Amino acid sequence: MKRSKGPTIDRGLLRLLTQGVRARAFPMASAWVAHGGRVIGQASVGGASVRTRFDVASLTKPMVVVTQAMRGVSEGWLDLERPIADDLPPFVTPYTLLAHRAGLPAWKDLVAALPPPREPGSAHARYAIDALVRQAAREADPTRGAEAQVVYSDLGYILLGRWLEERHSRSLATMTPAGSYRPLSARRARSIPSCGWCAWRGREVQGEVHDPNAWVMGGVAGHAGVFASAAEVGQWALGLERADAEGRAFSGIDPEVVRWFWDPRHRVGDATWVVGWDTPSPGASSAGRTVSANAVGHLGFTGTSVWIDRAERLVVVLLTNRVALGASAQVRLKAFRPAFHDGVRALIAPRAARRGE
């Protein structure tokens, strides 16, 4: 997609990202911004470019699994309320898994639980992990009294990803709208930002998925595994935003389906999750102080995020490799993110005023 005519915000984005490097929130980063349905700015630091592919971690969930679910509802082959398997509890449906309401635990060390031989990507490993995740689903309790629980769960998306693979008789790697699931070639791996030292593997992780559970599954999972650039994430997010705002179908997805997935009425109690997407935490959002209440977004453990402010028609992608600096960078990135989003809005304000918005 062509960038909007007129002044861009590239220099301002570069300044904001440089502040993040100086604060040691990350060593490398790329940012991409669209406003009013048009790309208006992009920048990178630390030797990256807007085309540099990062391990986007949990952005895999909305980019692949949720996008496939949206397409399935649009095309009529996916019933969100139908149990996904006869041997699992009836409350384990695409809807409860997408909305993190099936009662599965947030995380489990599948690498440690895997019986030997622990050969990543082997049929033995995938079969054993399937069994572990399905057992967790059988033991799940989605309620606390009469109130539904919302527990953000990697295991739920691993289960849903495997179900999609079985449903389509093909790998999730062929369903991704951008980037790649597969471990990259040695030549291409060198161009991927490092994710730092991995205790499970006993080496630096570069060009292969950071998440250990996705790694032992061969790099293909419903919760992590995509490598994508800021431009790739941005164009995917902008397609959904334009479907919502302009009524344009995107990649086979009906605009009304996008709006239904993003409807804030799906939220339960104090939880911020809708169907496959997060929404702002009042007064404490990673998307900044002035993000609108009906915005949707998602974060990734490696230091990645995408936020779509529906009211402002603003799409902001931030990809970093904060994990390369160790656990301490997580706190610094948590402080940097809202300031970054506030800074992006400050950059846009004079531009919008010139256009009479």
Secondary structure, DSSP 8 states (H G I E B T S, - for coil): --B-SS---HHHHHHHHHHHHHTTS-S-EEEEEEETTEEEEEEEETT--TT--EE-GGGHIIIIIIHHHHHHHHHT---TTS-S-TTS-TT--HHHHHTT-S---S---HHHHS-S---TT-HHHHHHHHHHHHHHHHT---EETTEE-----HHHHHHHHHHHHHHHTS-GGGT-SSSB-S---HHHHTTS----EETTTTEE--SS-S-HHHHHTTS--SSS--EE-HHHHHHHHHHHHHHHHH---BTTB-HHHHHHHT-GGG--TT--B-SS-B---TT--TT-TT--TT-EEEEETTTEEEEEETTTTEEEEEEE-GGGG-THHHHHHHHHHHHHHHHHHHHHHHHHHHTT-
